[in-house]
Amino acid sequence: MSGPASKRTTKRVGIGARPPASPHAEAWIRQGSSDEIQKGDLYTARLTLEITPGMRARIKVSAFTQGVTLADLLRALLEREFPEKSS
């Protein structure tokens, strides 16, 4: 059977080597900001609870209107309700 598919060429196009990167840029990417605490370093426990779809929707809308993530909104709420006791 002869058609457009039978007339394909086997021409290969090579991919060039990766261009050299700036060592300063690479170090900056790996280092990150030394002043910034990573969330993974700060938040290490996961909490799961079941809520109604309606409540989840209300929480999401509230977080959106406040311009924060749902997780940050709930963390702030829990922190207000259960503050760390200072000795």
N, C-alpha and C positions, 0 to 999 in steps of 0.2 A: 504494500500500500504506500503510495507516494503522496505526500502532503507537506504542509509547513513544518510539522514536527520532525519529519524524516530528514529535513535539510538543516538541522541544527549543526552548528560548528562546535568543535571541541576546544576552541580558543580559551586559554586560561589567562586570567588577569591576576598578577601577583599583588599581594598586599605588602606595602613597604614596612620597614622597621618602625617601631614606636619612636617618635621624636624624643630627644633627650629633654628631661624635665629639669627645672631649676632646683638645685638641692635645697635652697632656702624655702621654696614653695612646698616641696615635699615634707620638710621638717615642720613647717607651720601647719600643714594639714594633719600630720600625725600627732602633733603636740596639742592642738586645740587651744582654748583659752585657759590659762592657768588660774584666772580669777573665777571661772565658772565652775560650779559644782554640777556634775552630771546627775540627772534624775535617777539613773540606775544606782549611783552611789548613795543617794539620799533615801530613796524609797525601795525597800527590799522585801516588804511583805505584801501579799495580794489578798484582798478581801472580796469574797463573792457573796452576794445576797440576791434573793429573788424578790422582785417588785412587780406591780401590775404594769402593763404596757402604758396605761394612762399616766401613772406616776413617772415612768421613765420619760415620756413625752414632755411632761411639765418640767422636769429637771433639765432636760436638753434645751427647751425653749428658754428657761431662765438663764442657763449658762450662756446661750447664744446672745441673749439681750444684754448680758453683762460683759460680753466680749472675752469670756474665759472658756477653758475647756471644761467638760463635764467632770473630769477627774479633779481638776484644780478647785472647782466649785465645791465638790464634796469633801475634799481635803480641808478646805477652809471651814466648812460647816462643822466637820468633826473636831477640828482644832478648837473652835469656839466652844463647842459643847463639852469637850474633854481636854481642857488645857493641861499642859505639863505642869506639875506641881514643883515649885521652887523650894528647896530645903533651906 
